[in-house]
Amino acid sequence: MLTRLLTGTGLFPLSGNLYLNDILDILIISLFLYSLLILFKKTRTISIILGLVIVIILYIFAQVFNLYLTLQTLQYFVGVSAFLFVIVFQQEIRKYFELLGLAGSRQIKVGPLLQKSPSTAEIIQSCVRLAQSRIGALIVVAGKDNLDSYISGGIPLDGIISEETIMSIFEPHSYGHDGALIITKNRISQFGVHLPLSINFREIGKHGTRHSAGLGLSEKIDALSIIVSEEKGTISICRDGKMKTIEDFSLLEKELDRFIKSKFMPPSDGFFIRLFKKDLWLKLSAILVTSVIWFFSAYRAEIVYREYQVPVTFDNLPRDVFIETYSPKEITISVSGRGESAFLNLKNSVFSITVDASRLKNGVNEIALTEKNILQPANLKIDSVNPSSLLLTARKRFPVLTPVTASTRGQVPPGFQLLSVDISPQSLELWYPENSSPSAQISTEIIDLSRYQETVVIPVGVVIPDQASVLLDNPTVNVGLTIEKI
């Protein structure tokens, strides 16, 4: 059962109606919300999400002040918006799952470009010459994200980065001049590649298809796109879904060096510091929104109380000790949880009370019962245990190897004779309380000989004296009857 997957001491109270479980609850939903905010930030639909957040805030406000008309209207809106959300954001939803699938496919060891290296100088010089000659070009410098899912077509090259190669590729009469040139691992990996087009017309403005393609790729992954306009002879760069025109050619080197440093140079901060600083405002927003939703839903939910009768079990009982009697046989525990849903399909069997019997003394023992003795679902809190102690009488005992005899009645049918009765094992280990007299022998349950006309081996139970005990649950022996026909 799922309710037993997480067991322990249950809800851990921090303050008032706040529990440790609630902090975990908020963190999980905040992480989920944060991942959505990152997605919509990259796809430039964050303004729509903010609109939905405003609607949620209005809904909460209407609940608090009991605004009937507003509540009815927003409830209808929320019901319809679930379908509208899927239709409007179908591309973003698809991309979200694509990102999850690509989470483990990042290029961990990318042969990096270096700041002010010969390769970067060749790229910059090529772009300047192309701009001066009014030759259009689109160069993509890959970051750490995998490009394969977002590009199509193209011709593999795996060539050295040089001004001559780049100029020849974008020569107006060459085969791949209309496509993009891809630089990965400090090599020209492909040219003539098709990129996804952006629909962010605000950023594109009056620019053409090359700019739309460079911007479209930067919206989806962390690559840097360099676009040379053949109409204006200008150079633009696209990064993180933003387009910027380079007014001075000398600034191109700074932008390229800044990109290389952010993607390939070892960071000065530690891993956890970088993890904390990255998109900090989005993380804080996700936690804030989740906390507000939690306050108006979970925190204000009614605390429900239930009582359960739980049997007592014993653990680590020494072989030379037996429990003569204990009281009570069942313990009443009172538990509480947040809302009725905490008790759905919950049965007594999900609770157990276990007492450590390794240190029992001979005679009467009083054992205090606490939450440490109780195994329970982690979403519940124990409020009381009644009674809070257990009275138990323990006795020392000693082992005696006692012979077993077969107890029979009647005779084998006429025409047959019983030659022998054999028992295996011939003795059993019985445990007797201290200062008691052990039995000289014990017998099996009665065997009716009239039922057998051939040699058989039958399992038979053993009659244990009242004062003795045996470690086996159902002690039996094998009785062999040797019978032959006269």
WODA-V822353 format. One record per residue. N is the residue number from 1. RES is the residue in one letter. SS is DSSP state (h for helix, s for strand, l for the rest). OMEGA is omega in whole degrees, -180 to 180 (none if undefined). D_LAST is the distance of its C-alpha to the last C-alpha in Angstrom with 2 decimals. Layout:
N_RES_SS_OMEGA_D_LAST + N_RES_SS_OMEGA_D_LAST
This chain:
1_M_l_-177_61.90 + 2_L_h_-179_65.46 + 3_T_h_179_66.43 + 4_R_h_179_64.16 + 5_L_l_177_65.69 + 6_L_l_179_68.46 + 7_T_s_-179_67.51 + 8_G_s_-179_69.17 + 9_T_l_174_71.57 + 10_G_l_-177_73.09 + 11_L_l_179_76.80 + 12_F_l_-175_79.06 + 13_P_s_175_82.28 + 14_L_s_180_85.55 + 15_S_s_177_88.16 + 16_G_l_-179_88.08 + 17_N_l_-180_86.28 + 18_L_s_-178_86.07 + 19_Y_s_178_82.82 + 20_L_h_178_81.89 + 21_N_h_180_79.84 + 22_D_h_178_83.10 + 23_I_h_178_84.75 + 24_L_h_179_81.92 + 25_D_h_-179_82.19 + 26_I_h_-178_85.94 + 27_L_h_-179_85.62 + 28_I_h_-180_83.09 + 29_I_h_177_85.23 + 30_S_h_178_88.37 + 31_L_h_178_86.91 + 32_F_h_-180_86.09 + 33_L_h_179_89.58 + 34_Y_h_179_91.20 + 35_S_h_177_89.58 + 36_L_h_179_90.95 + 37_L_h_177_94.40 + 38_I_h_-180_94.39 + 39_L_h_-177_93.52 + 40_F_h_174_96.25 + 41_K_h_-179_98.71 + 42_K_h_-178_98.21 + 43_T_l_175_98.52 + 44_R_l_177_101.61 + 45_T_l_-177_100.21 + 46_I_h_-180_100.29 + 47_S_h_178_103.02 + 48_I_h_178_100.72 + 49_I_h_178_98.06 + 50_L_h_176_100.72 + 51_G_h_177_101.53 + 52_L_h_178_97.92 + 53_V_h_178_97.94 + 54_I_h_178_101.05 + 55_V_h_178_99.29 + 56_I_h_178_96.35 + 57_I_h_178_98.82 + 58_L_h_179_100.54 + 59_Y_h_179_97.22 + 60_I_h_178_96.43 + 61_F_h_180_99.97 + 62_A_h_177_99.61 + 63_Q_h_-177_96.36 + 64_V_h_-176_97.95 + 65_F_l_174_101.00 + 66_N_l_178_99.22 + 67_L_l_-169_101.44 + 68_Y_h_-177_99.89 + 69_L_h_180_101.70 + 70_T_h_179_101.25 + 71_L_h_-179_97.53 + 72_Q_h_-179_97.00 + 73_T_h_-178_99.01 + 74_L_h_177_97.31 + 75_Q_h_176_93.81 + 76_Y_h_-180_94.61 + 77_F_h_-180_96.14 + 78_V_h_179_93.10 + 79_G_h_-180_90.80 + 80_V_h_-175_92.98 + 81_S_h_178_93.74 + 82_A_h_178_90.09 + 83_F_h_179_90.39 + 84_L_h_-179_93.91 + 85_F_h_-180_92.76 + 86_V_h_-178_90.24 + 87_I_h_-176_92.86 + 88_V_h_-174_95.73 + 89_F_l_-177_93.76 + 90_Q_h_178_91.39 + 91_Q_h_180_92.86 + 92_E_h_179_92.65 + 93_I_h_178_89.05 + 94_R_h_180_88.15 + 95_K_h_179_90.01 + 96_Y_h_179_88.21 + 97_F_h_174_84.82 + 98_E_h_178_86.32 + 99_L_h_177_87.50 + 100_L_h_179_84.01 + 101_G_h_-179_82.69 + 102_L_l_-175_85.41 + 103_A_l_-179_84.99 + 104_G_l_-176_83.13 + 105_S_l_178_85.24 + 106_R_l_179_88.40 + 107_Q_l_-174_89.92 + 108_I_l_-177_89.33 + 109_K_l_177_91.16 + 110_V_l_176_94.25 + 111_G_l_-166_96.78 + 112_P_l_163_99.63 + 113_L_l_179_103.24 + 114_L_l_177_105.45 + 115_Q_l_178_108.49 + 116_K_l_179_111.74 + 117_S_l_176_109.82 + 118_P_h_-179_111.12 + 119_S_h_180_108.64 + 120_T_h_178_109.88 + 121_A_h_179_113.45 + 122_E_h_179_112.78 + 123_I_h_-177_111.37 + 124_I_h_-179_114.34 + 125_Q_h_179_116.94 + 126_S_h_-179_115.36 + 127_C_h_179_115.44 + 128_V_h_180_119.08 + 129_R_h_179_120.12 + 130_L_h_179_118.23 + 131_A_h_180_119.95 + 132_Q_h_-179_123.35 + 133_S_l_-178_122.82 + 134_R_l_176_121.55 + 135_I_l_-179_118.29 + 136_G_l_-180_115.31 + 137_A_s_176_112.16 + 138_L_s_-178_108.86 + 139_I_s_179_107.12 + 140_V_s_174_103.84 + 141_V_s_-175_102.92 + 142_A_l_173_99.20 + 143_G_l_-179_98.02 + 144_K_l_-180_94.43 + 145_D_l_179_93.04 + 146_N_l_-178_91.54 + 147_L_l_-166_93.93 + 148_D_l_-176_91.60 + 149_S_l_-173_90.68 + 150_Y_l_179_94.35 + 151_I_s_179_96.14 + 152_S_s_179_96.01 + 153_G_s_177_97.55 + 154_G_s_-179_99.62 + 155_I_s_178_99.78 + 156_P_s_-179_98.02 + 157_L_s_-175_100.45 + 158_D_s_-177_99.31 + 159_G_s_178_102.90 + 160_I_l_179_105.04 + 161_I_l_178_107.06 + 162_S_l_180_110.68 + 163_E_h_-179_113.76 + 164_E_h_-179_114.17 + 165_T_h_-178_110.65 + 166_I_h_-180_110.97 + 167_M_h_-179_114.42 + 168_S_h_180_113.25 + 169_I_h_-176_110.28 + 170_F_l_173_112.51 + 171_E_l_-171_115.35 + 172_P_l_-178_116.07 + 173_H_l_180_115.38 + 174_S_l_-173_112.08 + 175_Y_l_-172_108.74 + 176_G_l_-174_107.23 + 177_H_l_-178_110.32 + 178_D_l_-179_109.33 + 179_G_l_-179_105.93 + 180_A_s_174_104.97 + 181_L_s_-175_104.67 + 182_I_s_176_101.66 + 183_I_s_176_101.80 + 184_T_s_178_98.52 + 185_K_l_176_97.67 + 186_N_l_178_101.33 + 187_R_s_170_101.30 + 188_I_s_-174_102.41 + 189_S_s_-178_99.03 + 190_Q_s_170_100.13 + 191_F_s_-176_103.21 + 192_G_s_-174_103.91 + 193_V_s_176_101.20 + 194_H_s_-179_101.06 + 195_L_s_177_100.69 + 196_P_l_-178_99.85 + 197_L_l_177_102.99 + 198_S_l_174_103.82 + 199_I_l_178_104.74 + 200_N_l_-175_106.56 + 201_F_h_178_110.01 + 202_R_h_178_111.60 + 203_E_h_-177_110.89 + 204_I_h_-180_111.55 + 205_G_l_-178_114.91 + 206_K_l_180_117.05 + 207_H_l_-174_115.10 + 208_G_l_-173_113.37 + 209_T_h_180_109.95 + 210_R_h_-179_109.70 + 211_H_h_178_110.15 + 212_S_h_180_107.66 + 213_A_h_179_105.07 + 214_G_h_178_105.70 + 215_L_h_-178_105.49 + 216_G_h_179_102.35 + 217_L_h_-179_100.40 + 218_S_h_177_101.61 + 219_E_h_-173_100.31 + 220_K_h_-179_96.76 + 221_I_l_-173_96.43 + 222_D_l_-180_98.31 + 223_A_l_175_100.33 + 224_L_s_179_104.13 + 225_S_s_176_106.07 + 226_I_s_-176_109.59 + 227_I_s_175_111.61 + 228_V_s_-178_114.97 + 229_S_l_179_117.03 + 230_E_l_179_118.96 + 231_E_l_-174_121.27 + 232_K_l_-177_122.34 + 233_G_l_180_121.52 + 234_T_l_178_119.71 + 235_I_s_177_116.47 + 236_S_s_175_113.86 + 237_I_s_177_110.57 + 238_C_s_179_107.55 + 239_R_s_179_105.04 + 240_D_l_176_102.59 + 241_G_l_178_103.89 + 242_K_s_179_107.52 + 243_M_s_-179_110.38 + 244_K_s_177_113.31 + 245_T_s_-180_116.38 + 246_I_s_-178_117.67 + 247_E_l_-179_121.39 + 248_D_l_-177_122.03 + 249_F_l_-180_120.25 + 250_S_h_180_120.00 + 251_L_h_180_117.68 + 252_L_h_179_115.08 + 253_E_h_180_114.31 + 254_K_h_180_113.80 + 255_E_h_-180_111.44 + 256_L_h_177_109.41 + 257_D_h_179_109.28 + 258_R_h_178_108.20 + 259_F_h_-179_105.36 + 260_I_h_-179_104.20 + 261_K_h_-177_104.34 + 262_S_h_-175_102.26 + 263_K_h_-170_99.57 + 264_F_h_-179_99.33 + 265_M_l_179_101.00 + 266_P_l_-179_98.83 + 267_P_l_180_99.41 + 268_S_l_180_100.99 + 269_D_l_176_98.88 + 270_G_l_-177_95.27 + 271_F_h_-175_92.45 + 272_F_h_178_91.96 + 273_I_h_178_95.72 + 274_R_h_179_96.06 + 275_L_h_-180_93.08 + 276_F_h_-174_94.75 + 277_K_h_-174_98.21 + 278_K_l_179_97.19 + 279_D_l_-176_97.96 + 280_L_h_-178_98.21 + 281_W_h_176_99.96 + 282_L_h_178_97.23 + 283_K_h_179_94.55 + 284_L_h_178_96.53 + 285_S_h_180_97.09 + 286_A_h_180_93.37 + 287_I_h_-179_92.51 + 288_L_h_-180_95.32 + 289_V_h_180_94.36 + 290_T_h_-180_90.67 + 291_S_h_178_91.57 + 292_V_h_179_93.71 + 293_I_h_179_90.99 + 294_W_h_-178_88.43 + 295_F_h_-176_90.79 + 296_F_h_177_91.31 + 297_S_h_-175_87.66 + 298_A_h_-174_85.08 + 299_Y_h_-178_87.25 + 300_R_l_178_88.32 + 301_A_l_-178_84.86 + 302_E_l_174_83.51 + 303_I_s_-176_81.19 + 304_V_s_-178_78.05 + 305_Y_s_178_75.91 + 306_R_s_175_72.21 + 307_E_s_-179_69.67 + 308_Y_s_175_65.99 + 309_Q_s_-173_63.13 + 310_V_s_178_61.37 + 311_P_s_-179_58.18 + 312_V_s_173_58.26 + 313_T_s_-175_56.04 + 314_F_s_-177_55.94 + 315_D_s_177_56.25 + 316_N_l_179_55.97 + 317_L_l_179_54.06 + 318_P_l_-179_53.28 + 319_R_l_-175_49.68 + 320_D_l_179_50.61 + 321_V_s_173_52.25 + 322_F_s_-179_50.83 + 323_I_s_-178_52.81 + 324_E_s_179_52.25 + 325_T_s_174_54.44 + 326_Y_s_-177_57.41 + 327_S_s_-4_59.93 + 328_P_l_179_60.85 + 329_K_l_179_57.88 + 330_E_s_-179_60.27 + 331_I_s_177_63.83 + 332_T_s_176_66.61 + 333_I_s_178_68.67 + 334_S_s_-178_71.89 + 335_V_s_179_72.83 + 336_S_s_179_75.81 + 337_G_s_-177_76.55 + 338_R_s_178_79.43 + 339_G_l_180_79.15 + 340_E_h_-178_76.32 + 341_S_h_-180_75.14 + 342_A_h_-175_73.84 + 343_F_h_-180_71.11 + 344_L_l_178_70.09 + 345_N_l_-179_66.29 + 346_L_l_-179_65.94 + 347_K_l_179_62.81 + 348_N_h_-174_61.64 + 349_S_h_179_59.22 + 350_V_h_177_62.18 + 351_F_l_173_62.92 + 352_S_s_177_60.94 + 353_I_s_-178_61.73 + 354_T_s_-180_60.28 + 355_V_s_176_60.81 + 356_D_s_-176_60.73 + 357_A_l_-175_58.48 + 358_S_l_-176_59.04 + 359_R_l_178_61.59 + 360_L_l_176_60.14 + 361_K_l_-180_60.90 + 362_N_l_-179_58.71 + 363_G_s_-176_59.56 + 364_V_s_178_61.61 + 365_N_s_172_63.04 + 366_E_s_-175_65.66 + 367_I_s_178_65.61 + 368_A_s_179_68.59 + 369_L_l_179_67.82 + 370_T_l_179_70.26 + 371_E_h_-180_70.53 + 372_K_h_180_68.97 + 373_N_h_-169_65.62 + 374_I_s_173_65.76 + 375_L_s_-171_64.84 + 376_Q_s_174_66.72 + 377_P_s_-175_68.48 + 378_A_l_-179_71.64 + 379_N_l_-180_73.86 + 380_L_l_179_73.49 + 381_K_s_177_75.03 + 382_I_s_180_73.40 + 383_D_s_180_75.79 + 384_S_s_176_73.82 + 385_V_s_-175_70.48 + 386_N_s_-3_69.59 + 387_P_l_-176_68.66 + 388_S_l_178_69.99 + 389_S_s_-176_67.60 + 390_L_s_175_63.95 + 391_L_s_-172_62.74 + 392_L_s_177_59.57 + 393_T_s_-179_57.68 + 394_A_s_180_55.96 + 395_R_s_172_53.88 + 396_K_s_179_53.10 + 397_R_s_-179_49.47 + 398_F_s_-176_47.54 + 399_P_s_176_44.14 + 400_V_s_176_41.18 + 401_L_s_-170_37.97 + 402_T_s_178_35.44 + 403_P_s_179_31.71 + 404_V_s_176_29.24 + 405_T_s_179_26.22 + 406_A_l_178_23.52 + 407_S_l_-176_23.90 + 408_T_s_174_20.82 + 409_R_s_180_20.36 + 410_G_l_-180_17.78 + 411_Q_l_177_14.00 + 412_V_l_-177_11.39 + 413_P_l_178_10.75 + 414_P_l_-180_8.76 + 415_G_l_179_5.30 + 416_F_s_176_5.25 + 417_Q_s_179_6.49 + 418_L_s_-178_10.00 + 419_L_s_-178_10.95 + 420_S_s_174_14.63 + 421_V_s_-178_17.48 + 422_D_s_-178_20.38 + 423_I_s_177_23.83 + 424_S_s_-3_26.58 + 425_P_l_-177_29.33 + 426_Q_l_178_28.66 + 427_S_s_178_32.09 + 428_L_s_177_34.80 + 429_E_s_177_38.57 + 430_L_s_180_39.98 + 431_W_s_-177_43.68 + 432_Y_s_177_45.19 + 433_P_s_176_48.79 + 434_E_l_178_51.10 + 435_N_l_176_51.20 + 436_S_l_-179_47.74 + 437_S_l_-179_44.73 + 438_P_l_178_41.71 + 439_S_l_180_38.21 + 440_A_l_179_36.04 + 441_Q_s_175_33.07 + 442_I_s_-176_32.18 + 443_S_s_176_29.04 + 444_T_s_170_27.62 + 445_E_l_-173_27.72 + 446_I_l_178_24.93 + 447_I_s_179_21.60 + 448_D_s_-177_19.76 + 449_L_h_-176_16.01 + 450_S_h_-177_15.41 + 451_R_h_-171_16.69 + 452_Y_l_179_14.13 + 453_Q_l_179_10.98 + 454_E_l_-179_11.50 + 455_T_l_-178_13.35 + 456_V_s_170_16.89 + 457_V_s_-175_20.23 + 458_I_s_174_22.38 + 459_P_s_-177_26.00 + 460_V_s_176_26.62 + 461_G_s_-179_30.04 + 462_V_s_178_31.23 + 463_V_l_-178_33.14 + 464_I_l_177_36.49 + 465_P_l_-177_38.54 + 466_D_l_-176_41.82 + 467_Q_l_-177_44.00 + 468_A_s_176_42.23 + 469_S_s_-180_42.42 + 470_V_l_-176_40.78 + 471_L_l_179_42.53 + 472_L_l_179_39.89 + 473_D_l_180_40.38 + 474_N_l_-177_36.72 + 475_P_l_177_34.74 + 476_T_s_173_31.06 + 477_V_s_175_28.30 + 478_N_s_180_25.22 + 479_V_s_179_21.96 + 480_G_s_179_18.98 + 481_L_s_177_15.48 + 482_T_s_-174_12.82 + 483_I_s_176_9.49 + 484_E_s_-180_6.44 + 485_K_s_-179_3.83 + 486_I_l_none_0.00
